[in-house]
Amino acid sequence: RSILVSASGEVLFSTKDHKPQDEYSRFEEGIEEGLDYMLPECNLSRWWITIGEYEYAVSRSLEGPYATSKGIISDADVKTVPRLESGMTIISATDGLWTTMDSAEVGKIIQKLRNDGT
């Protein structure tokens, strides 16, 4: 996820996380439409789709005609934000940060670091 933090610590923009559980309804709709989609499975927070003898990680999609025919997609979400103003910060991080802190909390920490002169 990436966020845009204002000089005052307010989160002005945040990208959307794509989690397998959020995509579940898309898989169900594809199955109802007669597509050969597979429902994601989960074990210890690891999501995958079994296709033949292979397991494809849903959140780390592999592209290709066979994988996409099963509902796996890797289309990027692209957003344009206004020009950065003085004091704005862009934070891009992996799930390691976002599973432990939300966007607003990160914005507050950025503001605290600025106030402390760090």
Buried (B, 14 or more C-beta within 10 A) or exposed (E): BEBBBBEEBEBBBBBEEBEBEEBBEEBEEBBEEEEEBBEBEEEEEEBBBEBEEEEBBBBEBEEEEEBBEBBBEEEEEEEEEEEEEEEBBEBEEEEEBBEEBBBBEBBBBBBEEBEEEE
